[in-house]
């Protein structure tokens, strides 16, 4: 019975050696593919994985959209506020009197901030929230 036990130990040893060899080879290939990895390169890679913050000129974009809403006759007196949430993401928050005003405000914001995705979170009074 002992020879079976040594055969199983030999099999495990052979499998472990093969796994070590394959892992070593994979590490060498990955090292050549990735090139030199230093602290600066790791910092840049981690920075790309983080969610994007607001663009540098978020206040300017919000001001542009607010001015466009005030310039349009149908959206001039709406209680709508634009907020830049992240890279190319704009949110409209506030209250509007009817669904048509909600859609009009989103269209004005989209024209004022081309390339941005507009998230329309305007609430319709009497429909989404009770009348004051």
N, C-alpha and C positions, 0 to 999 in steps of 0.2 A: 504494500500500500504506500510506502514512502516514496517510491519513484513517481507516482502521480502527483504527490505534493510538490516535489521538486520541479516537475514539468510545469505545474501551474505557476510556481514562483518564477521559473524561467520565462514563461509566457508573459507574465506581468512585467518582468524586467525588460523584455524585448519591446513590449508595447510602450512602456514609459520612455525607453531610449528613442523609439521612433517618434513619439510625441514631442520629446525634447528637440530632436533634430528638425522636425517640421516647424515647430515654433521658432527655433533659431533662424531657419531659412526665411520664414515669413517676416521676422523682425528685420533681417538684413534687407529684404526686398522693400519693406515699408520705409526703412531708413533711407534707402536710395531714392525712393519715390518722393518722400517728403522733403528731403534735403536737410540742411542744418536747421535745427530748432533751438531758438534762443528765447530769452524772456520777452523781448520786444515782439517777436513773431507770435508767441502764445498770447500776449496781451491783445494784439490786433485780432486774432482769431476769436478770443472770448468776447471782444467788443462787438464783433459782427453777430454773435449769437444773442446778445442782449436786445430787448425790444427797443425800437427807435424812439427817442424822445421827441419833443416838439421841435420843429425846425427852428433855425436860428432867428428867423424873423416872424415868429408866430404872432406877435402883437401887431405887426404890419398887415398880415393876412387877415386877422380878425377885424382890424380897422377898415380894410378895404371892403370886406363883406358887409360890415355894419353900415358903411357909407352907401353901398349899393342898395341895401334894404331901405335906407332913409331916402334915397333919391327916387326910388320907384313909388309911384302914387299909390298902388295897391298894397304896399308893404310898409309904408312910411310910419304908421302909428302902431305897428305890431309890437308886442312885448317879446321879441325874439333876440337871443344873444348867440353869436357865433363863438365857438371855442375850437382851437386847433388841438387835437388829441395826440397826434403823432405825425410821422412822415406821410404826407398826402392824405390826411384824414381830418375832416372838419365836421363838427357837431353843431346842430342848431337846437337850442333849448329855449323853453318859454311857453307862453300861452297865445293862442290865436282864436278869433271868434268863430271861424268856420273851416271846413275841410278845404275849400278853394283857396283860402288865405294860406293854409299850411302848405299846399302844393306850390302856390305862387312864390312863397318865401324860399322854398327849396330850389326852385328854378332860378331865382335871382342869385342865390348863394352859389349855385353851380356855375353860372355865367361869370360871377365875380372872382371865383377861384377855380379856373380851369385846371384840370389835372388832379383835382382833389376829389375824393369820395365824400359825398355829403351824407351824413347820418341825420335824418330828420326826426328829432325827438320833440317836436312841437306838439303840445297838447291842445285839443280842440275843446273850448269851453262849452259845457252842456252835453258833451259827448264823452270825452275822456275824463273830464273833471266836472264836478257840479258847478253851476253858475254861482258867482259870489253874491 
